[in-house]
Amino acid sequence: MEKIKVAVLFGGQSTEHAVSLQSACAVLHAMKGTRFEAVPVGITREGRWFWYRGPLDAVGEGVWEKEECAPVTLTPDASVHGLLVQGAGSLYLDAAFPVLHGKNGEDGTV
């Protein structure tokens, strides 16, 4: 059975950036060995988006940006679900799971 690809969005420009990283680390670890394939997508404090491919614990430790990352953007075509990876083409997704926090439980940066 093919795994369901889920983008796990974390970080962001909120004051709750660090909380998002901790939550995302827990979610990413929980997805290991399930029917889901996690695609970690980190958002920096400056609002830049990256497909993160390094060790999961680096997310929770807040040092993920120093690891293996590739700049990404959402596909501009609403009929194509996925990300455009700079210099590498498209990465197709089945779903997105935002693990973003803000003052009211959401983050308006997405």
Summary of the structure (lengths in Angstrom):
residues: 110
radius of gyration: 13.2
end to end distance: 31.3
largest distance: 39.8
contacts: 319
relative contact order: 0.27
helix: 20%
strand: 35%
